[in-house]
Amino acid sequence: MKANVHPKWYPDSKVNCVCGNSFTVGATVPAFQVEVCSNCHPFYTGQMKYVDTAGRVDAFLSKKAKAQTQRVSKSEKRKIKKQKQLEKELERPDTLEELRTMVKNSKKQKLQVTKQDNK
């Protein structure tokens, strides 16, 4: 077998809880901290208590409130989509002749830009 494979064992490892309770156990680290212990856990104390780690409940509630303000109903989404389609329709030329003049003008502009770039 290989030597020094297993971690070092500390038979008197110190455990500190957030509630202020401390006790010793056997572990692979000399000391560590826990958020809930048998002294403050609701199962052992019989009291109902919520443990909010790093404000997760508050963060969730703030995200939920933000989502409610940004929420848009389906009918409003449909109106916006329809308005965009109408604007797109109005930009299109009505006749083939208008389309040809638009294409011709855009080609002229491109030629002018390329001539200026070459100079």
DOGUNU-811742 format. One record per residue: x, y, z of N, C-alpha, C, CB in turn. Coordinates in steps of 0.2 Angstrom, whole numbers, padded with zeros to 4 digits, always signed. Glycine has a CB too. Layout:
DOGUNU-811742
XYZXYZXYZXYZ/...
end
This chain:
DOGUNU-811742
+0004-0006+0000+0000+0000+0000+0004+0006+0000-0005+0000+0006/+0002+0012-0003+0005+0018-0003+0005+0021+0004+0002+0023-0008/+0010+0025+0006+0011+0028+0012+0008+0035+0011+0018+0028+0015/+0005+0038+0016+0003+0045+0017-0003+0046+0012+0008+0050+0015/-0007+0041+0011-0013+0042+0006-0019+0045+0010-0015+0035+0003/-0020+0044+0016-0026+0046+0020-0024+0053+0023-0027+0041+0025/-0030+0057+0023-0029+0064+0026-0028+0063+0034-0035+0068+0025/-0025+0068+0037-0023+0068+0044-0030+0069+0048-0018+0074+0046/-0030+0065+0053-0036+0065+0057-0035+0069+0064-0038+0057+0059/-0040+0073+0065-0040+0077+0071-0045+0075+0076-0040+0085+0069/-0044+0071+0081-0049+0069+0085-0053+0074+0089-0046+0064+0090/-0049+0080+0090-0052+0085+0094-0053+0091+0090-0048+0087+0100/-0057+0091+0084-0058+0096+0080-0064+0100+0083-0060+0094+0073/-0063+0107+0083-0067+0112+0086-0072+0114+0081-0063+0118+0089/-0079+0114+0083-0084+0116+0078-0088+0122+0081-0090+0110+0077/-0088+0127+0078-0092+0133+0080-0098+0134+0076-0087+0139+0080/-0104+0135+0079-0110+0137+0076-0111+0144+0076-0116+0133+0079/-0115+0146+0071-0117+0153+0071-0121+0156+0077-0122+0155+0065/-0125+0151+0080-0129+0153+0086-0124+0154+0092-0134+0147+0088/-0118+0152+0092-0113+0153+0098-0111+0147+0101-0117+0158+0103/-0114+0141+0099-0113+0135+0102-0106+0132+0099-0119+0130+0101/-0102+0129+0103-0096+0126+0101-0095+0119+0104-0090+0130+0102/-0092+0114+0100-0091+0107+0103-0086+0104+0099-0098+0103+0103/-0083+0099+0101-0078+0095+0098-0080+0089+0095-0072+0094+0103/-0077+0087+0089-0079+0081+0085-0072+0078+0082-0084+0082+0080/-0072+0072+0079-0067+0070+0075-0068+0072+0068-0066+0062+0076/-0063+0075+0065-0063+0077+0058-0056+0077+0055-0067+0084+0058/-0056+0079+0048-0050+0079+0045-0047+0087+0044-0051+0077+0038/-0051+0091+0047-0049+0098+0048-0048+0100+0055-0053+0103+0044/-0044+0105+0057-0043+0106+0064-0049+0110+0067-0037+0110+0066/-0052+0114+0063-0058+0118+0065-0062+0120+0060-0056+0125+0069/-0069+0121+0061-0073+0123+0055-0080+0126+0058-0075+0118+0050/-0084+0130+0054-0090+0133+0056-0096+0131+0053-0089+0141+0055/-0101+0130+0057-0107+0128+0054-0113+0133+0055-0110+0121+0056/-0118+0133+0051-0124+0137+0051-0129+0135+0056-0127+0139+0045/-0130+0128+0056-0135+0125+0060-0132+0119+0064-0141+0123+0056/-0134+0119+0071-0131+0113+0075-0137+0111+0079-0126+0116+0080/-0136+0106+0083-0141+0102+0087-0144+0107+0092-0139+0096+0090/-0141+0112+0094-0143+0117+0099-0148+0122+0096-0137+0121+0101/-0148+0123+0089-0152+0128+0086-0156+0125+0080-0148+0134+0083/-0156+0119+0079-0160+0116+0073-0167+0115+0075-0157+0109+0071/-0172+0117+0071-0179+0117+0073-0181+0109+0075-0183+0119+0067/-0178+0104+0072-0180+0098+0074-0179+0096+0081-0176+0093+0069/-0173+0098+0083-0171+0097+0090-0174+0102+0095-0163+0097+0091/-0175+0108+0093-0178+0113+0098-0185+0113+0098-0175+0120+0096/-0189+0111+0093-0196+0111+0092-0199+0117+0090-0199+0109+0099/-0195+0122+0089-0197+0129+0087-0197+0130+0079-0193+0135+0090/-0202+0133+0076-0201+0134+0069-0197+0140+0068-0208+0135+0066/-0192+0139+0064-0187+0145+0062-0184+0144+0055-0181+0144+0068/-0184+0149+0052-0182+0149+0045-0175+0151+0045-0186+0154+0040/-0170+0148+0041-0163+0149+0041-0162+0153+0034-0159+0143+0042/-0161+0159+0034-0160+0163+0027-0152+0163+0026-0163+0169+0028/-0150+0159+0022-0143+0159+0021-0141+0165+0016-0140+0152+0018/-0137+0170+0018-0135+0175+0013-0140+0179+0010-0130+0172+0008/-0146+0179+0013-0152+0183+0011-0155+0181+0004-0149+0190+0009/-0155+0174+0004-0158+0171-0002-0165+0173-0003-0157+0164-0002/-0169+0173+0002-0176+0174+0002-0177+0181-0001-0180+0173+0009/-0173+0186+0002-0174+0193+0000-0172+0194-0008-0169+0198+0004/-0167+0190-0010-0164+0191-0017-0170+0188-0021-0158+0187-0018/-0173+0182-0019-0178+0180-0023-0184+0184-0024-0181+0173-0020/-0186+0187-0018-0192+0192-0018-0190+0198-0022-0194+0194-0011/-0184+0201-0022-0183+0206-0026-0183+0205-0034-0176+0209-0024/-0180+0199-0036-0181+0196-0043-0188+0196-0045-0177+0190-0043/-0192+0193-0040-0199+0192-0042-0203+0199-0043-0203+0188-0037/-0201+0204-0039-0204+0210-0040-0202+0214-0046-0202+0215-0034/-0195+0213-0048-0193+0216-0054-0196+0212-0060-0185+0215-0054/-0197+0206-0060-0200+0202-0066-0207+0205-0066-0200+0195-0065/-0211+0206-0061-0218+0208-0062-0218+0215-0065-0221+0209-0055/-0213+0220-0064-0214+0226-0067-0212+0226-0074-0209+0231-0063/-0208+0221-0076-0206+0221-0083-0211+0216-0087-0199+0218-0084/-0215+0213-0084-0220+0209-0087-0225+0213-0092-0224+0205-0082/-0226+0210-0098-0230+0213-0103-0235+0208-0105-0226+0215-0110/-0242+0210-0105-0247+0205-0107-0247+0203-0114-0254+0208-0105/-0250+0197-0116-0250+0195-0122-0253+0200-0127-0254+0188-0123/-0259+0203-0125-0262+0207-0130-0257+0213-0131-0269+0210-0127/-0254+0216-0126-0249+0221-0128-0243+0219-0133-0246+0224-0121/-0241+0213-0132-0236+0210-0136-0238+0210-0143-0233+0203-0134/-0245+0208-0144-0248+0207-0150-0248+0214-0154-0254+0204-0150/-0250+0219-0150-0251+0226-0152-0244+0228-0155-0254+0230-0147/-0239+0227-0151-0232+0229-0153-0230+0226-0159-0227+0228-0147/-0231+0219-0160-0229+0216-0166-0233+0218-0172-0230+0208-0164/-0239+0219-0171-0243+0221-0177-0241+0228-0179-0251+0222-0175/-0239+0233-0174-0237+0240-0176-0231+0239-0180-0236+0244-0169/-0226+0235-0178-0220+0234-0181-0221+0232-0188-0215+0229-0177/-0226+0227-0189-0227+0224-0196-0230+0230-0200-0232+0219-0195/-0234+0234-0197-0237+0240-0201-0232+0245-0203-0243+0243-0197/-0227+0246-0199-0222+0251-0200-0218+0248-0206-0218+0252-0194/-0216+0241-0206-0212+0238-0211-0216+0238-0218-0211+0231-0209/-0223+0237-0218-0227+0238-0224-0226+0245-0227-0234+0236-0222/-0227+0250-0222-0227+0257-0225-0220+0259-0228-0228+0262-0219/-0215+0256-0226-0208+0257-0229-0207+0254-0236-0203+0255-0224/-0211+0249-0237-0210+0246-0243-0213+0250-0249-0213+0239-0243/-0210+0250-0255-0213+0253-0260-0220+0250-0263-0208+0254-0266/-0224+0255-0265-0231+0252-0267-0231+0249-0274-0236+0258-0267/-0227+0252-0279-0226+0250-0286-0219+0247-0287-0229+0255-0290/-0219+0244-0293-0213+0241-0295-0208+0247-0298-0214+0236-0301/-0211+0252-0300-0207+0258-0303-0204+0261-0297-0212+0263-0306/-0207+0262-0291-0204+0265-0285-0198+0260-0283-0209+0266-0280/-0199+0254-0283-0194+0249-0281-0188+0250-0285-0197+0242-0281/-0189+0250-0292-0183+0251-0296-0180+0258-0295-0186+0251-0304/-0183+0263-0294-0180+0270-0293-0176+0269-0286-0185+0275-0292/-0179+0266-0281-0175+0265-0275-0169+0261-0276-0180+0261-0270/-0169+0256-0280-0163+0252-0281-0158+0255-0285-0165+0245-0285/-0160+0259-0290-0156+0263-0294-0152+0268-0289-0160+0267-0300/-0156+0272-0285-0153+0277-0281-0148+0274-0276-0158+0281-0277/-0150+0268-0273-0145+0265-0269-0139+0263-0272-0148+0259-0265/-0139+0261-0278-0133+0259-0282-0129+0265-0283-0135+0255-0289/-0132+0271-0285-0128+0277-0286-0125+0279-0280-0133+0282-0289/-0128+0278-0274-0125+0280-0268-0119+0276-0266-0130+0280-0262/-0119+0269-0268-0114+0265-0266-0108+0267-0271-0116+0258-0268/-0109+0268-0277-0104+0270-0282-0100+0276-0279-0107+0271-0289/-0104+0281-0277-0101+0288-0275-0097+0286-0269-0107+0293-0273/-0099+0282-0264-0095+0281-0258-0089+0277-0260-0100+0276-0253/-0089+0272-0265-0083+0269-0267-0078+0273-0270-0085+0263-0271/-0081+0278-0274-0076+0283-0278-0073+0287-0273-0080+0287-0283/-0077+0289-0267-0074+0294-0262-0068+0290-0258-0079+0296-0258/-0070+0284-0257-0065+0279-0253-0059+0278-0257-0068+0273-0251/-0059+0278-0264-0053+0276-0268-0049+0283-0269-0056+0274-0275/-0052+0289-0268-0048+0295-0269-0043+0296-0263-0052+0301-0269/
end
